[in-house]
Amino acid sequence: MRRLLAPVAVLAVLVLALGGAAAATDGSAKPRKPVKIAFLDVADEFEFVDVGAAGQSPGDLFVFENDLRNRADTRTIGRFLATCTALVTPGLASCRGTIQLEGGNVEVATAIDFNAGGPILAAVTGGTERYRFVRGQLRLSEETSPGVREGTLELRLR
Protein backbone atom coordinates (compact mmCIF):
# COMPACT_ATOMS: atom_id res chain seq x y z
CA MET A 1 0.00 0.00 0.00
CA ARG A 2 2.85 2.44 0.88
CA ARG A 3 4.52 1.67 -2.46
CA LEU A 4 1.33 2.75 -4.27
CA LEU A 5 0.80 5.95 -2.22
CA ALA A 6 4.29 7.37 -2.89
CA PRO A 7 3.94 7.49 -6.72
CA VAL A 8 0.37 8.82 -6.41
CA ALA A 9 1.56 11.58 -4.05
CA VAL A 10 4.40 12.51 -6.44
CA LEU A 11 1.98 12.55 -9.38
CA ALA A 12 -0.47 14.73 -7.43
CA VAL A 13 2.32 17.22 -6.60
CA LEU A 14 3.41 17.32 -10.27
CA VAL A 15 -0.15 17.88 -11.50
CA LEU A 16 -0.67 20.71 -9.02
CA ALA A 17 2.68 22.31 -9.88
CA LEU A 18 2.17 22.06 -13.64
CA GLY A 19 -1.42 23.23 -13.37
CA GLY A 20 -0.27 26.25 -11.35
CA ALA A 21 2.43 27.06 -13.90
CA ALA A 22 -0.07 26.84 -16.76
CA ALA A 23 -2.46 29.13 -14.89
CA ALA A 24 0.36 31.61 -14.20
CA THR A 25 1.06 31.97 -17.93
CA ASP A 26 -2.58 31.87 -19.01
CA GLY A 27 -1.93 28.45 -20.59
CA SER A 28 0.70 29.77 -22.98
CA ALA A 29 4.46 29.49 -22.65
CA LYS A 30 4.94 32.49 -24.96
CA PRO A 31 4.34 36.12 -23.98
CA ARG A 32 1.44 37.79 -25.76
CA LYS A 33 2.00 40.56 -28.31
CA PRO A 34 3.27 43.83 -26.84
CA VAL A 35 0.49 46.30 -26.03
CA LYS A 36 0.79 50.08 -26.32
CA ILE A 37 -1.66 52.32 -24.51
CA ALA A 38 -1.43 55.97 -25.58
CA PHE A 39 -3.00 58.66 -23.39
CA LEU A 40 -2.83 62.22 -22.11
CA ASP A 41 -1.66 62.63 -18.52
CA VAL A 42 -3.65 65.63 -17.25
CA ALA A 43 -2.72 67.24 -13.92
CA ASP A 44 -5.62 67.20 -11.45
CA GLU A 45 -4.78 67.06 -7.73
CA PHE A 46 -1.32 68.00 -6.38
CA GLU A 47 0.07 68.44 -2.87
CA PHE A 48 3.56 69.37 -1.71
CA VAL A 49 4.43 68.01 1.75
CA ASP A 50 7.30 69.98 3.26
CA VAL A 51 9.29 68.00 5.84
CA GLY A 52 12.49 69.02 7.60
CA ALA A 53 13.98 72.36 6.60
CA ALA A 54 11.61 74.97 5.17
CA GLY A 55 11.46 74.92 1.38
CA GLN A 56 12.40 72.03 -0.87
CA SER A 57 14.75 69.62 0.91
CA PRO A 58 15.46 65.86 1.07
CA GLY A 59 12.42 63.86 2.16
CA ASP A 60 9.82 66.32 0.89
CA LEU A 61 6.92 64.67 -0.92
CA PHE A 62 5.16 65.55 -4.14
CA VAL A 63 1.81 63.77 -4.17
CA PHE A 64 -0.42 63.82 -7.22
CA GLU A 65 -3.50 62.29 -8.76
CA ASN A 66 -3.85 62.88 -12.49
CA ASP A 67 -6.55 62.01 -15.00
CA LEU A 68 -5.61 59.81 -17.95
CA ARG A 69 -7.52 60.81 -21.08
CA ASN A 70 -7.54 59.27 -24.54
CA ARG A 71 -5.28 61.11 -27.00
CA ALA A 72 -8.30 62.80 -28.62
CA ASP A 73 -9.11 64.16 -25.12
CA THR A 74 -12.73 63.02 -25.40
CA ARG A 75 -12.92 60.59 -22.45
CA THR A 76 -11.17 59.58 -19.24
CA ILE A 77 -9.52 56.15 -19.42
CA GLY A 78 -7.98 56.00 -15.95
CA ARG A 79 -6.05 57.70 -13.17
CA PHE A 80 -2.35 58.08 -12.34
CA LEU A 81 -1.69 58.19 -8.58
CA ALA A 82 1.89 58.79 -7.44
CA THR A 83 4.30 60.11 -4.87
CA CYS A 84 7.78 61.46 -5.47
CA THR A 85 10.29 61.86 -2.64
CA ALA A 86 12.93 64.59 -2.99
CA LEU A 87 16.47 63.22 -2.72
CA VAL A 88 19.70 64.91 -1.59
CA THR A 89 20.65 66.25 -5.05
CA PRO A 90 18.44 69.29 -5.81
CA GLY A 91 15.79 68.44 -8.41
CA LEU A 92 16.26 64.67 -8.08
CA ALA A 93 13.33 62.56 -6.83
CA SER A 94 12.42 58.91 -6.48
CA CYS A 95 8.89 58.29 -7.74
CA ARG A 96 6.42 55.41 -7.42
CA GLY A 97 2.93 55.29 -8.88
CA THR A 98 -0.17 53.34 -9.74
CA ILE A 99 -1.89 53.63 -13.10
CA GLN A 100 -5.51 52.65 -12.68
CA LEU A 101 -7.07 51.32 -15.88
CA GLU A 102 -10.16 49.35 -16.74
CA GLY A 103 -9.21 45.75 -16.01
CA GLY A 104 -6.53 46.41 -13.38
CA ASN A 105 -3.64 48.51 -12.14
CA VAL A 106 -0.09 48.94 -13.44
CA GLU A 107 2.68 49.83 -10.97
CA VAL A 108 5.61 52.04 -12.08
CA ALA A 109 8.84 53.36 -10.53
CA THR A 110 11.68 55.70 -11.55
CA ALA A 111 14.15 58.38 -10.50
CA ILE A 112 13.53 61.77 -12.11
CA ASP A 113 15.85 64.75 -12.46
CA PHE A 114 13.33 67.58 -12.71
CA ASN A 115 16.16 70.05 -13.52
CA ALA A 116 17.19 68.07 -16.63
CA GLY A 117 13.89 68.30 -18.51
CA GLY A 118 13.08 65.87 -21.31
CA PRO A 119 10.79 62.85 -21.28
CA ILE A 120 10.23 60.75 -18.16
CA LEU A 121 10.79 57.01 -18.39
CA ALA A 122 9.62 54.63 -15.67
CA ALA A 123 9.88 50.88 -15.28
CA VAL A 124 6.68 48.87 -15.05
CA THR A 125 7.20 46.83 -11.89
CA GLY A 126 4.00 44.78 -11.86
CA GLY A 127 0.26 44.94 -11.92
CA THR A 128 -3.06 43.47 -10.88
CA GLU A 129 -5.92 41.60 -12.54
CA ARG A 130 -5.48 41.75 -16.33
CA TYR A 131 -1.99 43.22 -15.82
CA ARG A 132 -0.80 40.80 -13.12
CA PHE A 133 2.15 39.46 -15.16
CA VAL A 134 3.00 42.68 -16.99
CA ARG A 135 6.45 44.12 -17.72
CA GLY A 136 7.45 47.15 -19.74
CA GLN A 137 7.87 50.90 -19.42
CA LEU A 138 5.97 54.15 -19.11
CA ARG A 139 7.04 57.11 -21.25
CA LEU A 140 5.81 60.63 -20.50
CA SER A 141 6.70 63.53 -22.80
CA GLU A 142 7.60 67.01 -21.68
CA GLU A 143 4.50 69.12 -21.11
CA THR A 144 2.66 69.75 -24.37
CA SER A 145 0.55 72.41 -22.61
CA PRO A 146 0.41 73.46 -18.94
CA GLY A 147 -0.26 70.33 -16.84
CA VAL A 148 -0.57 67.98 -19.85
CA ARG A 149 1.90 65.33 -21.03
CA GLU A 150 1.53 62.70 -23.73
CA GLY A 151 2.03 59.25 -22.28
CA THR A 152 2.54 55.74 -23.58
CA LEU A 153 2.50 52.51 -21.64
CA GLU A 154 4.54 49.93 -23.51
CA LEU A 155 3.51 46.61 -22.00
CA ARG A 156 4.38 43.00 -22.49
CA LEU A 157 1.66 40.84 -20.99
CA ARG A 158 2.34 37.26 -20.10
RODO-2510 file (C-alpha; in nm, 4 decimals, decimal comma):
residues 158
     n   res          X          Y          Z
     1     m     0,0000     0,0000     0,0000
     2     r     0,2855     0,2439     0,0877
     3     r     0,4521     0,1673    -0,2462
     4     l     0,1331     0,2755    -0,4267
     5     l     0,0803     0,5949    -0,2224
     6     a     0,4289     0,7369    -0,2889
     7     p     0,3942     0,7495    -0,6725
     8     v     0,0366     0,8818    -0,6407
     9     a     0,1563     1,1577    -0,4050
    10     v     0,4397     1,2511    -0,6440
    11     l     0,1976     1,2552    -0,9378
    12     a    -0,0465     1,4734    -0,7426
    13     v     0,2316     1,7223    -0,6605
    14     l     0,3408     1,7323    -1,0270
    15     v    -0,0151     1,7876    -1,1497
    16     l    -0,0667     2,0715    -0,9017
    17     a     0,2682     2,2311    -0,9885
    18     l     0,2169     2,2064    -1,3640
    19     g    -0,1418     2,3230    -1,3370
    20     g    -0,0273     2,6249    -1,1345
    21     a     0,2429     2,7059    -1,3902
    22     a    -0,0069     2,6844    -1,6760
    23     a    -0,2459     2,9127    -1,4894
    24     a     0,0365     3,1612    -1,4205
    25     t     0,1058     3,1965    -1,7927
    26     d    -0,2579     3,1872    -1,9007
    27     g    -0,1931     2,8454    -2,0585
    28     s     0,0702     2,9767    -2,2982
    29     a     0,4458     2,9494    -2,2648
    30     k     0,4942     3,2494    -2,4965
    31     p     0,4336     3,6117    -2,3978
    32     r     0,1444     3,7792    -2,5755
    33     k     0,2003     4,0558    -2,8309
    34     p     0,3266     4,3832    -2,6835
    35     v     0,0494     4,6300    -2,6033
    36     k     0,0787     5,0082    -2,6324
    37     i    -0,1658     5,2318    -2,4511
    38     a    -0,1426     5,5972    -2,5580
    39     f    -0,2996     5,8656    -2,3393
    40     l    -0,2830     6,2219    -2,2111
    41     d    -0,1663     6,2627    -1,8516
    42     v    -0,3654     6,5633    -1,7251
    43     a    -0,2721     6,7241    -1,3919
    44     d    -0,5620     6,7200    -1,1451
    45     e    -0,4779     6,7056    -0,7726
    46     f    -0,1319     6,7996    -0,6384
    47     e     0,0067     6,8441    -0,2874
    48     f     0,3561     6,9367    -0,1710
    49     v     0,4429     6,8009     0,1749
    50     d     0,7301     6,9981     0,3265
    51     v     0,9285     6,7996     0,5844
    52     g     1,2488     6,9019     0,7604
    53     a     1,3977     7,2359     0,6600
    54     a     1,1611     7,4975     0,5172
    55     g     1,1460     7,4924     0,1380
    56     q     1,2398     7,2035    -0,0870
    57     s     1,4747     6,9620     0,0911
    58     p     1,5457     6,5861     0,1067
    59     g     1,2420     6,3859     0,2155
    60     d     0,9817     6,6319     0,0889
    61     l     0,6922     6,4667    -0,0915
    62     f     0,5160     6,5554    -0,4142
    63     v     0,1808     6,3767    -0,4172
    64     f    -0,0418     6,3817    -0,7217
    65     e    -0,3501     6,2287    -0,8758
    66     n    -0,3853     6,2883    -1,2495
    67     d    -0,6545     6,2005    -1,4999
    68     l    -0,5607     5,9814    -1,7951
    69     r    -0,7523     6,0805    -2,1078
    70     n    -0,7539     5,9273    -2,4541
    71     r    -0,5277     6,1113    -2,6998
    72     a    -0,8302     6,2803    -2,8617
    73     d    -0,9114     6,4160    -2,5116
    74     t    -1,2735     6,3019    -2,5396
    75     r    -1,2919     6,0592    -2,2445
    76     t    -1,1173     5,9585    -1,9239
    77     i    -0,9521     5,6148    -1,9418
    78     g    -0,7979     5,5995    -1,5951
    79     r    -0,6045     5,7696    -1,3166
    80     f    -0,2354     5,8084    -1,2338
    81     l    -0,1692     5,8194    -0,8584
    82     a     0,1891     5,8795    -0,7444
    83     t     0,4304     6,0112    -0,4868
    84     c     0,7781     6,1463    -0,5468
    85     t     1,0289     6,1860    -0,2641
    86     a     1,2931     6,4587    -0,2987
    87     l     1,6466     6,3216    -0,2724
    88     v     1,9704     6,4911    -0,1586
    89     t     2,0647     6,6245    -0,5046
    90     p     1,8439     6,9288    -0,5811
    91     g     1,5787     6,8439    -0,8408
    92     l     1,6260     6,4670    -0,8078
    93     a     1,3326     6,2563    -0,6833
    94     s     1,2424     5,8906    -0,6476
    95     c     0,8889     5,8289    -0,7742
    96     r     0,6415     5,5413    -0,7419
    97     g     0,2934     5,5287    -0,8883
    98     t    -0,0171     5,3336    -0,9741
    99     i    -0,1886     5,3634    -1,3098
   100     q    -0,5514     5,2654    -1,2678
   101     l    -0,7071     5,1318    -1,5881
   102     e    -1,0157     4,9347    -1,6739
   103     g    -0,9207     4,5751    -1,6014
   104     g    -0,6533     4,6412    -1,3377
   105     n    -0,3645     4,8511    -1,2145
   106     v    -0,0093     4,8943    -1,3438
   107     e     0,2683     4,9826    -1,0973
   108     v     0,5610     5,2040    -1,2082
   109     a     0,8838     5,3360    -1,0527
   110     t     1,1677     5,5698    -1,1551
   111     a     1,4148     5,8376    -1,0496
   112     i     1,3534     6,1771    -1,2106
   113     d     1,5848     6,4749    -1,2463
   114     f     1,3335     6,7581    -1,2711
   115     n     1,6161     7,0047    -1,3520
   116     a     1,7194     6,8070    -1,6633
   117     g     1,3890     6,8303    -1,8510
   118     g     1,3078     6,5867    -2,1305
   119     p     1,0789     6,2851    -2,1277
   120     i     1,0233     6,0753    -1,8163
   121     l     1,0794     5,7007    -1,8387
   122     a     0,9622     5,4631    -1,5671
   123     a     0,9877     5,0878    -1,5276
   124     v     0,6683     4,8872    -1,5053
   125     t     0,7204     4,6825    -1,1893
   126     g     0,3998     4,4783    -1,1861
   127     g     0,0264     4,4942    -1,1925
   128     t    -0,3055     4,3475    -1,0880
   129     e    -0,5916     4,1605    -1,2535
   130     r    -0,5481     4,1750    -1,6332
   131     y    -0,1991     4,3223    -1,5824
   132     r    -0,0797     4,0804    -1,3119
   133     f     0,2147     3,9462    -1,5163
   134     v     0,3004     4,2682    -1,6986
   135     r     0,6450     4,4121    -1,7718
   136     g     0,7446     4,7153    -1,9742
   137     q     0,7874     5,0896    -1,9424
   138     l     0,5975     5,4153    -1,9111
   139     r     0,7041     5,7108    -2,1254
   140     l     0,5814     6,0634    -2,0495
   141     s     0,6695     6,3531    -2,2799
   142     e     0,7604     6,7013    -2,1684
   143     e     0,4498     6,9123    -2,1109
   144     t     0,2657     6,9753    -2,4372
   145     s     0,0554     7,2411    -2,2611
   146     p     0,0408     7,3457    -1,8937
   147     g    -0,0260     7,0325    -1,6841
   148     v    -0,0569     6,7979    -1,9847
   149     r     0,1902     6,5331    -2,1026
   150     e     0,1530     6,2703    -2,3731
   151     g     0,2028     5,9253    -2,2283
   152     t     0,2543     5,5740    -2,3576
   153     l     0,2501     5,2513    -2,1642
   154     e     0,4544     4,9928    -2,3515
   155     l     0,3508     4,6610    -2,2001
   156     r     0,4384     4,3001    -2,2494
   157     l     0,1663     4,0840    -2,0991
   158     r     0,2343     3,7256    -2,0104
***
